[in-house]
């Protein structure tokens, strides 16, 4: 079942040209980057980023925001060095390629059981988690 928001609060827009070995930019010119195909996928590697790194960065940042929200709701204080490390993998499936995600969450000073509860709550609220649920294997780890 597709879930559609009642109201769009924010939209981001990027335009890509040249595919995995091209460029991407925002309409306002505030964000522009060069894309390069990693050696592991048959490309030259080199300077530039790739869609998987961009997805990992977005998911990590968004998930940490959800973690902070859930922690506040549960009246748990987090330190400034709380973090989410996202690993995004890509591999072949019979009809093309698919992604995997591992989110490693570090909440220094928070008891492990409480941290696990916060992470599970964040996974229910994070827009990236909601977008990938049922489509992408997402592994959650509390560091």
C-alpha positions as CSV (number, residue, x, y, z in Angstrom):
1,X,0.0,0.0,0.0
2,X,1.4,3.4,-0.9
3,X,1.3,6.0,1.8
4,X,0.9,9.6,0.6
5,X,1.4,12.6,2.9
6,X,-1.7,14.8,3.6
7,X,0.4,17.9,2.8
8,X,3.8,18.4,1.3
9,X,5.9,20.5,3.8
10,X,9.1,20.6,1.7
11,X,10.4,19.6,-1.7
12,X,14.0,19.1,-2.8
13,X,14.9,19.2,-6.4
14,X,18.1,18.1,-8.2
15,X,18.8,17.7,-11.9
16,X,21.3,15.1,-13.1
17,X,23.0,15.0,-16.5
18,X,25.4,12.4,-17.8
19,X,24.2,9.6,-15.6
20,X,26.7,8.0,-13.2
21,X,29.6,9.8,-14.7
22,X,28.0,13.2,-15.0
23,X,26.9,16.1,-12.8
24,X,24.0,17.0,-10.6
25,X,22.9,20.4,-9.4
26,X,20.0,22.2,-7.6
27,X,17.9,24.8,-9.4
28,X,19.2,27.6,-7.2
29,X,22.8,26.7,-7.8
30,X,23.5,26.2,-4.1
31,X,24.4,22.5,-4.5
32,X,26.4,21.1,-7.4
33,X,28.5,18.0,-7.6
34,X,30.4,15.8,-10.0
35,X,29.4,12.1,-10.2
36,X,31.8,9.3,-10.8
37,X,31.3,5.5,-11.3
38,X,33.1,3.5,-8.6
39,X,35.8,1.0,-9.7
40,X,33.7,-1.8,-8.1
41,X,31.0,-1.1,-10.6
42,X,33.3,-1.0,-13.6
43,X,34.1,2.7,-13.7
44,X,37.2,4.7,-13.3
45,X,36.5,5.8,-9.7
46,X,38.3,9.0,-9.0
47,X,37.0,12.3,-7.7
48,X,33.3,12.7,-7.4
49,X,30.5,11.0,-5.6
50,X,27.9,8.5,-6.6
51,X,24.1,8.0,-6.0
52,X,24.7,5.4,-3.2
53,X,26.9,7.8,-1.2
54,X,24.3,10.5,-1.6
55,X,21.5,8.2,-0.5
56,X,23.7,7.1,2.5
57,X,24.3,10.7,3.5
58,X,20.6,11.6,3.3
59,X,19.4,8.5,5.1
60,X,22.0,8.9,7.9
61,X,21.1,12.6,8.5
62,X,17.4,12.0,8.3
63,X,17.6,9.0,10.6
64,X,19.6,10.9,13.2
65,X,16.9,13.6,13.1
66,X,14.3,10.9,13.9
67,X,16.5,9.5,16.7
68,X,16.7,12.9,18.3
69,X,12.9,13.3,18.0
70,X,12.2,10.0,19.6
71,X,14.8,10.6,22.4
72,X,13.2,14.0,23.2
73,X,9.7,12.3,23.3
74,X,11.1,9.8,25.7
75,X,12.9,12.4,27.7
76,X,16.4,11.0,27.0
77,X,19.3,13.4,26.6
78,X,21.6,12.7,23.8
79,X,25.2,14.0,23.5
80,X,26.4,16.1,20.6
81,X,28.5,13.2,19.4
82,X,25.5,10.9,18.8
83,X,25.8,9.6,15.2
84,X,24.3,7.5,12.5
85,X,26.6,5.8,10.0
86,X,24.8,4.5,6.9
87,X,26.2,1.8,4.6
88,X,24.4,1.5,1.3
89,X,25.2,-1.6,-0.8
90,X,24.2,-2.4,-4.3
91,X,24.1,-5.8,-6.0
92,X,22.5,-7.8,-8.8
93,X,19.1,-9.4,-8.6
94,X,17.4,-11.3,-11.5
95,X,15.7,-8.2,-12.8
96,X,18.5,-5.6,-12.4
97,X,20.0,-4.3,-9.1
98,X,18.9,-3.8,-5.6
99,X,20.1,-1.9,-2.5
100,X,20.8,-2.9,1.0
101,X,21.2,-0.5,4.0
102,X,22.9,-0.8,7.3
103,X,22.4,1.9,9.9
104,X,24.8,1.9,12.8
105,X,23.6,4.2,15.5
106,X,25.9,5.5,18.3
107,X,24.3,7.1,21.3
108,X,27.1,7.5,23.8
109,X,26.0,7.5,27.5
110,X,22.6,5.9,26.7
111,X,21.9,2.5,28.2
112,X,21.8,-0.1,25.4
113,X,18.2,-1.2,25.9
114,X,17.0,2.4,25.9
115,X,19.1,3.1,22.8
116,X,17.6,0.1,21.0
117,X,14.1,1.3,21.8
118,X,14.9,4.8,20.5
119,X,16.4,3.4,17.3
120,X,13.3,1.1,16.7
121,X,11.0,4.2,17.3
122,X,13.1,6.3,14.9
123,X,12.8,3.5,12.2
124,X,9.0,3.8,12.4
125,X,9.1,7.7,12.0
126,X,12.0,8.3,9.6
127,X,10.8,9.2,6.0
128,X,13.7,7.2,4.5
129,X,12.7,4.2,6.5
130,X,9.1,4.5,5.5
131,X,10.1,4.9,1.8
132,X,12.3,1.8,1.9
133,X,10.2,-0.5,4.1
134,X,9.3,-3.6,2.3
135,X,11.6,-2.7,-0.6
136,X,15.1,-2.5,0.8
137,X,16.8,-4.7,3.4
138,X,17.6,-2.3,6.3
139,X,19.7,-3.6,9.2
140,X,19.7,-1.6,12.4
141,X,22.7,-1.8,14.7
142,X,23.2,0.0,18.1
143,X,26.9,0.6,18.5
